[in-house]
Amino acid sequence: MQWVSIVFWRCFALVFVALGFVGLLLPVMPTVPFLIAALWAASKGWPSLEAKLLSHPKYGPDIRAWRERRCIRRNAKWAATIMMAGGYIVLWFMKFPPTYLKIIVGIVLTTVAIWVWLRPEPQILPKTSGVADENPKS
């Protein structure tokens, strides 16, 4: 029965990877949150996918920062906020849904934006040159 669990988590991980891929193509849909969800699912039954996500050259640093310290980069916070605001503005120009649902969506988006901005930002460590002291004391 363990194989059923592994297949379930692998399918779940693939769904989130697919949604993350869609996020690459659609500017209003995020990528990294879906990859973080894929990482969570992969950690339950697909260690090789988990390792690939953590070592990805573009998305790996953001995923590792979230996993290790629950950090979100400032430019990602701005992007999320702008995308949520843009989507909400478009929603107001649509006939459907009714006004009360638009207000509920606004409250939810505002809550999410506040939550995102309350997350810590990754600390940037100063780079060392790796060169030994030029004037060693004799």
KAFENTA-V369180 format. One record per run of one state. SS is the DSSP state (H for helix, E for strand, - for the rest). FROM is the first residue (numbers start at 0). LEN is the number of residues. If there is no record, write none. Layout:
ss=SS from=FROM len=LEN
ss=SS from=FROM len=LEN
This chain:
ss=- from=0 len=1
ss=H from=1 len=24
ss=- from=25 len=6
ss=H from=31 len=14
ss=- from=45 len=1
ss=H from=46 len=8
ss=- from=54 len=5
ss=H from=59 len=10
ss=- from=69 len=4
ss=H from=73 len=19
ss=- from=92 len=6
ss=H from=98 len=20
ss=- from=118 len=20
